[in-house]
Amino acid sequence: MLLDAMETIGFAVAVGLLLTNIVVTVQLASDRDLSPTQKGLQSIIVWLIPLFGAVVVYLIRRGAREPATPQKRPFGGGDNDGMPGGTQPP
């Protein structure tokens, strides 16, 4: 009975890994920003390092798609220098 449960869990994990690798590979294949060489190398990473490779490639791709936004607002000066009424003459 315990062996059947372990086999079921192992099968579910294997199917999950397989689906994860397939999804990331399809995303790589459809990415227009990558060269064929980049697609091939990243696909090899995904399939050689099952879960870790897929997660790393996915996160790198997601980070590349997000627009770069400044993390901090500029300090002082500009239209809002902290003074009442906006920018004050020198």
Secondary structure, 3 states (H helix, E strand, C coil): CHHHHHHHHHHHHHHHHHHHHHHHHHHHHHCCCCCHHHHHHHHHHHHHCHHHHHHHHHHHHHHHHCCCCCCCCCCCCCCCCCCCCCCCCC
